[in-house]
Amino acid sequence: MELKSQNVRKISFEGDALRMSMDWTVEDLDKVQVLVESTQGSSHPSSYHLGELVDEMEKGVLQRGGKPAIYTATDICDGVAQAHNGMHYSLASRDLIASMVEIHALATPFDAMVLTSAGDKAVPAHLMAIARLDIPAIHLPGGAMGAGPCMRSNEELWHMSVEVKENKMTKEEFLAFQRACCPTCGACQYMGTAATMQVMSEALGLALPWTALIPATNAEIRKAARSVGQQIMYLTEKNITPSRILTKAAFENAIMIHSAIGGSLNAVMHLIAIAREVGITLTAEEFDRIHREIPVLVDTKTAGHYPTELFWYAGGVPFVMEELREHLNLDVLTVTGKTLGENLQDFKANEMPRFAEMFLANYKLNKRDLVYSIKKPLKPEGALAVLKGNLAPDGSTIKKFAVVEEMQVHTGKAQVFENEEDAVDALVRKIIVPGDIIVIRYQGPKAVGMPEMFFISELIASDPVLSKTTALVTDGRFSGATRGPCVGYVCPEALDGGPIAFIATGDLVCIDIPNRSIAIVGTVDGSKSSEEIESILQERKAQWAAPVFNHRGALAQYTRSARPALEGGSTS
């Protein structure tokens, strides 16, 4: 194939001289030039360790005769950004990282690239960049964090902090757990957005088989990194580009896997955004349809029992794919240069999964404790549902399998807030009572960058009464760790004049998950017909003025151009 790097050298003579002032030799200039991109940095445990994986990918490229060049654009941590305005930058960072990879790849330009990331926004950013650039590329998921004490994980800190304030837990106990609950680097130990998107990378065919959620401390992740560097040279030779891999069938496979693992709601937005980069339209309705057909098979936290590092020992994504074999599109191409069906045959013949499973004996478990048979699934339907109605005409999402039976259908009075902080304050001060539906609006992409509402969702889910009686509705989003009756991604968002802007405290809201409905069904005066509600909303809209948000810099750039959440929330 004709190399972009060599074409540029014919007209950009200064480039060669500048490279040779670093670690390039004359011989290197003629080689395949490979961008080695990561989010390595001191931002959080998902990225702190990536430097050693970069080193291994670099070695792999060198061993196959290429010339690697290392670049980085680190990410931020949603856990660190929680409960303050820093969360407004989280989703925006996804698009900015994707754009930085684009700049790195094209300003030189490179012939191919390998990327490693593990965090919530870093992985979808890298997958968006791979799709956008369409040069030979492989993504290496950055792995899973080790389990905390007694299989517990860091999301529990939020409700623990309230227990300390209420004198139900000592400060010393809290600090001890805080110190111990994140014992290694890697993505958080539950099937949150970071873990889910690592799985999606492999499910799409952009990562090598069985590389999603390798325990970050296990030597296998470094071996996988070396293999990635070697394999990219083969893809470059054969000119296997992402557009040949990222077909509609590949995205359908990913959604099926998403359903089976009980994945994060955020993956809906991210997969839609990745698909847009290759000109494929995914809709929320397609997620809902597939989630009705594909059951939940994987028992991982937070809705389940086990930390995600154990999922890899149980066979990880390939084992789930084997269970779904009759449903999957097996003829899709992957970064192995083979089809998915061929990869699964190779996996079955590989001895390593059998050795990995032995680690489960340390926990007195076997792989069927983690991955259920499709004949006897963990849950009969998938993880999420898309709800529509007069409160969300364009849709909203809920992680339905994490909702208790009592809340599958619920009608309650709305308690309306303009931000999460006020809602949390009302909850702590017992203003919210069982049966209420908390509504937090002006949290969408165009308003404030679509922050997570994890703090308040965790407070609700951790309360034995509220978790069975009280719901949360927002045009913001939720952490992948969210559990309980939480409806997010309400579209249109409030700033766009969606009905969520016009709901008032005291209105009656009905959430009906089996019938995929969310609607305002009454006011403080009692139940109303749908026609009466429509008339009331129109009257309120006539009196409404959209609030003004005076963002600056990066957040202003993002909110000005962000698409609706269920169209990917992206700026491209």
LINHUPE-V642803 format. One record per residue. RES is the residue in one letter. SS is DSSP state (@ for helix, = for strand, . for the rest). OMEGA is omega in degrees with one decimal (none if undefined). NEAR is the number of other C-alpha atoms within 10 Angstrom. Layout:
res	ss	omega	near
RES	SS	OMEGA	NEAR
RES	SS	OMEGA	NEAR
This chain:
res	ss	omega	near
M	.	178.6	7
E	.	-175.8	9
L	.	178.1	17
K	@	-176.4	17
S	@	-177.6	20
Q	@	175.7	18
N	@	-179.4	11
V	@	-178.6	14
R	@	-178.8	14
K	.	-176.3	8
I	.	-177.0	9
S	.	-173.7	11
F	@	-179.3	10
E	@	-177.9	9
G	@	179.2	13
D	@	-178.6	15
A	@	-179.4	13
L	@	179.2	10
R	@	-177.0	14
M	@	172.3	13
S	.	177.3	9
M	.	-174.8	8
D	.	-179.5	8
W	.	171.5	16
T	.	176.5	13
V	.	-179.3	11
E	@	-178.8	8
D	@	-174.9	17
L	@	-178.4	19
D	@	-173.9	14
K	.	170.1	17
V	.	-176.8	23
Q	=	-172.3	25
V	=	173.2	28
L	=	174.6	25
V	=	-170.5	26
E	=	176.3	25
S	=	171.2	29
T	.	-178.6	30
Q	.	178.8	26
G	.	-179.3	18
S	.	-174.5	13
S	.	-179.1	14
H	.	-173.5	20
P	@	178.9	23
S	@	-175.2	31
S	@	-173.1	27
Y	@	-173.3	17
H	.	-170.3	23
L	@	180.0	25
G	@	-180.0	17
E	@	175.5	14
L	@	174.7	25
V	@	179.1	27
D	@	-178.7	16
E	@	176.7	22
M	@	177.9	31
E	@	178.5	25
K	@	-179.9	21
G	@	178.0	24
V	@	-179.8	27
L	@	-179.1	17
Q	@	-180.0	14
R	.	171.4	15
G	.	176.9	15
G	.	176.2	23
K	=	-179.7	22
P	=	173.3	26
A	=	-170.6	16
I	=	176.2	17
Y	=	176.1	18
T	=	168.9	19
A	.	-170.7	17
T	.	-177.5	21
D	.	174.7	28
I	.	-177.0	25
C	.	177.6	20
D	@	177.5	24
G	@	178.5	17
V	@	-177.3	12
A	@	-176.1	16
Q	.	168.0	18
A	.	172.9	19
H	.	-172.8	11
N	@	175.4	11
G	@	179.4	14
M	@	179.2	22
H	@	-177.0	23
Y	@	-171.4	19
S	@	-177.9	23
L	@	177.7	28
A	@	-178.0	26
S	@	177.5	21
R	@	-176.6	23
D	@	179.6	24
L	@	177.3	19
I	@	177.4	24
A	@	179.7	24
S	@	177.3	20
M	@	175.9	17
V	@	177.2	26
E	@	179.7	18
I	@	180.0	14
H	@	-174.1	19
A	@	-171.9	22
L	@	-178.0	14
A	@	-176.7	9
T	@	-12.1	14
P	.	178.1	19
F	.	179.4	23
D	.	-177.6	23
A	=	177.0	29
M	=	170.7	25
V	=	-173.5	28
L	=	173.4	31
T	=	179.7	29
S	=	-177.7	32
A	.	-169.0	36
G	.	-172.8	33
D	@	-177.4	30
K	@	-177.9	26
A	@	-178.5	30
V	@	177.8	33
P	@	176.7	29
A	@	-179.9	28
H	@	179.1	32
L	@	174.9	29
M	@	-179.9	29
A	@	177.3	25
I	@	-179.3	30
A	@	-176.1	24
R	@	-171.6	22
L	@	177.5	22
D	.	166.7	17
I	.	-179.5	22
P	=	-172.6	25
A	=	173.4	30
I	=	175.1	30
H	=	173.0	28
L	=	174.4	31
P	=	-172.5	37
G	.	170.1	35
G	.	-174.8	34
A	=	173.3	34
M	.	175.8	27
G	.	-179.0	25
A	.	174.2	24
G	.	-179.2	20
P	@	178.9	12
C	@	178.9	7
M	@	-178.3	14
R	.	-174.2	20
S	.	-165.3	25
N	@	-179.2	18
E	@	179.5	20
E	@	-178.3	16
L	@	-175.3	17
W	@	179.1	17
H	@	175.4	18
M	@	-179.5	21
S	@	177.1	18
V	@	178.3	14
E	@	176.2	15
V	@	179.5	15
K	@	-178.9	11
E	.	178.5	11
N	.	175.4	10
K	.	178.1	11
M	.	178.4	14
T	.	178.3	14
K	@	-179.8	14
E	@	177.2	10
E	@	179.1	11
F	@	-178.2	15
L	@	178.2	12
A	@	178.3	10
F	@	178.9	18
Q	@	-179.4	16
R	@	-170.2	11
A	@	-166.3	15
C	.	177.2	22
C	.	-168.0	21
P	.	-178.1	14
T	.	170.7	19
C	.	-178.1	22
G	.	179.3	31
A	=	-177.5	33
C	.	-163.8	32
Q	.	-179.1	32
Y	.	-178.6	30
M	.	175.1	31
G	.	-176.2	27
T	@	-178.4	29
A	@	179.5	36
A	@	-179.3	30
T	@	-176.7	28
M	@	170.5	31
Q	@	177.3	32
V	@	-180.0	25
M	@	176.8	29
S	@	178.5	25
E	@	-178.7	26
A	@	178.5	28
L	.	-177.8	28
G	.	-177.5	27
L	.	175.9	25
A	.	177.6	27
L	.	-177.4	23
P	.	174.4	22
W	.	177.1	21
T	.	177.3	25
A	.	172.6	31
L	.	167.0	32
I	.	175.1	27
P	=	-170.8	27
A	.	179.0	25
T	.	-175.9	16
N	.	-179.0	13
A	@	-178.6	10
E	@	-178.1	13
I	@	177.0	23
R	@	175.5	21
K	@	177.4	14
A	@	179.2	23
A	@	178.0	29
R	@	179.6	21
S	@	178.2	18
V	@	179.1	29
G	@	178.1	30
Q	@	-174.4	22
Q	@	-178.3	23
I	@	178.0	26
M	@	175.9	26
Y	@	179.6	16
L	@	179.3	19
T	@	178.5	20
E	@	-177.6	14
K	@	-178.3	12
N	.	175.7	16
I	.	-174.8	21
T	.	-178.2	21
P	@	-179.0	25
S	@	175.6	17
R	@	-177.7	13
I	@	-173.8	21
L	.	176.0	25
T	.	176.3	18
K	@	178.5	18
A	@	178.7	16
A	@	178.1	23
F	@	175.7	23
E	@	175.2	20
N	@	-178.3	24
A	@	179.6	23
I	@	176.5	27
M	@	177.9	25
I	@	177.5	31
H	@	178.3	29
S	@	-175.6	26
A	@	-179.0	30
I	@	-174.9	25
G	.	-169.5	33
G	.	-179.0	31
S	.	174.1	26
L	.	-177.8	27
N	@	179.3	26
A	@	177.1	23
V	@	-179.6	24
M	@	-176.4	22
H	@	178.9	28
L	@	176.5	25
I	@	-179.3	23
A	@	178.0	30
I	@	179.7	26
A	@	179.3	21
R	@	-177.5	19
E	@	177.8	21
V	.	174.5	19
G	.	178.6	15
I	.	179.2	15
T	.	170.6	14
L	.	178.4	22
T	.	176.7	15
A	@	-180.0	20
E	@	177.3	14
E	@	174.8	14
F	@	-178.8	22
D	@	-179.5	20
R	@	-177.8	15
I	@	179.0	21
H	@	172.6	25
R	@	-173.9	16
E	@	-173.4	14
I	.	-177.5	23
P	.	172.9	28
V	=	-178.7	28
L	.	-169.7	30
V	=	-176.9	29
D	.	177.3	25
T	=	178.2	24
K	.	11.1	20
T	.	179.3	23
A	.	-179.4	19
G	.	-168.4	17
H	.	-162.5	15
Y	=	177.1	22
P	.	-169.2	25
T	@	177.9	32
E	@	179.2	27
L	@	176.5	28
F	@	179.3	29
W	@	178.2	26
Y	@	-179.2	24
A	.	179.5	26
G	.	172.1	22
G	@	-174.4	26
V	@	-179.5	24
P	@	179.6	25
F	@	175.3	21
V	@	178.9	22
M	@	177.2	22
E	@	178.4	19
E	@	-177.3	17
L	.	-172.1	20
R	.	-176.3	15
E	.	-178.6	9
H	.	-171.8	14
L	.	171.9	20
N	.	-171.1	18
L	.	-176.7	18
D	.	178.8	13
V	.	179.3	21
L	=	178.2	24
T	.	-177.7	28
V	.	170.1	28
T	.	-170.9	21
G	.	178.9	16
K	.	176.5	13
T	=	176.6	17
L	@	179.5	26
G	@	177.8	19
E	@	177.6	16
N	@	-179.2	19
L	@	175.8	18
Q	@	178.3	12
D	@	-179.0	11
F	@	-179.8	18
K	@	-179.3	14
A	@	-176.5	10
N	.	-178.6	11
E	.	-173.1	9
M	@	178.4	12
P	@	179.3	19
R	@	176.4	13
F	@	179.5	11
A	@	-178.8	16
E	@	179.9	19
M	@	178.1	16
F	@	-179.7	15
L	@	177.7	19
A	@	176.2	11
N	@	-178.4	9
Y	@	-177.0	10
K	.	-179.4	9
L	.	167.5	15
N	.	-171.7	17
K	@	179.2	20
R	@	170.4	12
D	@	-178.7	19
L	@	-176.2	25
V	=	-177.1	25
Y	.	174.5	21
S	.	177.3	16
I	@	177.2	18
K	@	176.2	10
K	@	-172.7	11
P	.	175.5	17
L	.	176.3	22
K	=	-173.9	18
P	.	176.8	17
E	.	-175.8	21
G	.	-167.6	30
A	.	-168.8	28
L	.	172.9	26
A	=	174.9	29
V	=	-178.2	28
L	=	175.9	28
K	=	178.2	22
G	=	-175.1	17
N	.	174.8	20
L	.	-179.5	27
A	=	-176.3	25
P	=	-179.3	18
D	=	174.6	19
G	=	173.9	24
S	=	-177.1	28
T	=	175.8	29
I	=	176.2	26
K	.	-165.2	26
K	@	-177.2	24
F	@	175.4	23
A	@	-179.4	19
V	.	-179.3	20
V	.	-175.9	15
E	@	-177.4	10
E	@	-176.0	11
M	@	177.8	20
Q	.	171.7	16
V	=	-175.3	16
H	=	172.4	20
T	=	-179.1	22
G	=	178.2	22
K	=	179.5	25
A	=	167.3	27
Q	=	-166.9	23
V	=	-179.9	23
F	=	-179.2	19
E	.	178.1	14
N	.	-176.8	16
E	@	-176.4	24
E	@	179.7	16
D	@	179.1	13
A	@	177.6	20
V	@	179.0	22
D	@	178.7	13
A	@	179.4	16
L	@	-178.9	17
V	@	-179.0	14
R	.	175.4	9
K	.	174.2	10
I	.	174.6	13
I	.	-178.8	19
V	.	178.6	16
P	.	-178.7	16
G	.	-178.4	19
D	.	169.9	22
I	=	-179.7	29
I	=	178.7	26
V	=	176.7	26
I	=	-173.8	26
R	.	-173.7	24
Y	.	178.5	25
Q	.	-176.5	27
G	.	-178.0	31
P	@	-176.2	30
K	@	-178.4	24
A	@	-175.2	29
V	@	176.4	24
G	.	175.7	26
M	.	176.8	28
P	.	173.8	29
E	=	174.2	30
M	.	-172.0	28
F	@	-175.9	24
F	@	-177.1	21
I	@	179.0	25
S	@	179.3	26
E	@	177.1	22
L	@	178.3	21
I	@	-175.3	25
A	@	-177.1	23
S	@	179.5	17
D	.	-175.7	13
P	.	178.3	9
V	.	-175.7	13
L	@	-178.8	20
S	@	-179.9	24
K	@	-175.1	21
T	.	-167.5	21
T	.	-177.1	25
A	=	178.6	28
L	=	180.0	20
V	=	-178.2	30
T	=	169.5	31
D	.	169.0	32
G	.	-178.8	28
R	=	-178.7	29
F	.	170.9	29
S	.	172.8	24
G	.	178.4	24
A	.	-174.9	22
T	.	173.5	28
R	.	179.7	26
G	.	-174.3	26
P	.	-175.2	32
C	=	179.2	29
V	=	-179.4	26
G	=	177.8	30
Y	=	-178.6	30
V	=	-177.5	32
C	=	-4.1	27
P	.	178.2	23
E	.	-174.9	27
A	@	-176.6	25
L	@	175.9	23
D	@	-179.6	16
G	.	174.9	15
G	.	-178.0	20
P	@	178.3	25
I	@	176.7	28
A	@	-171.2	25
F	.	176.4	21
I	.	-177.8	24
A	.	175.6	19
T	.	-177.2	16
G	.	175.2	18
D	.	176.9	21
L	=	-179.7	24
V	=	177.3	25
C	=	173.3	20
I	=	-177.1	26
D	=	-175.1	17
I	.	-179.6	23
P	.	179.6	11
N	.	174.0	13
R	.	-174.3	18
S	=	168.5	21
I	=	-171.7	27
A	=	168.1	21
I	=	-175.2	29
V	=	179.3	21
G	=	176.6	22
T	=	178.2	19
V	.	179.2	12
D	.	178.8	9
G	=	-178.0	10
S	=	-179.6	15
K	.	174.0	15
S	.	179.1	11
S	@	178.3	14
E	@	179.2	8
E	@	178.5	13
I	@	179.2	19
E	@	179.2	15
S	@	179.4	12
I	@	180.0	16
L	@	178.0	19
Q	@	177.1	14
E	@	179.2	12
R	@	-179.7	15
K	@	-179.9	17
A	@	-179.8	9
Q	.	-170.5	8
W	.	170.3	12
A	.	-178.7	10
A	.	176.8	13
P	.	-179.9	10
V	.	176.7	8
F	.	-176.2	13
N	.	177.9	9
H	.	176.8	14
R	.	171.6	10
G	@	-173.6	7
A	@	-178.9	12
L	@	176.5	21
A	@	178.7	17
Q	@	-178.2	14
Y	@	-174.7	26
T	@	179.1	24
R	@	-171.6	14
S	@	-176.2	14
A	.	175.0	23
R	.	174.9	18
P	.	-174.2	21
A	@	-177.2	29
L	@	166.4	25
E	@	175.2	20
G	.	-179.9	25
G	.	-173.6	25
S	.	179.4	27
T	.	-178.2	18
S	.	none	14
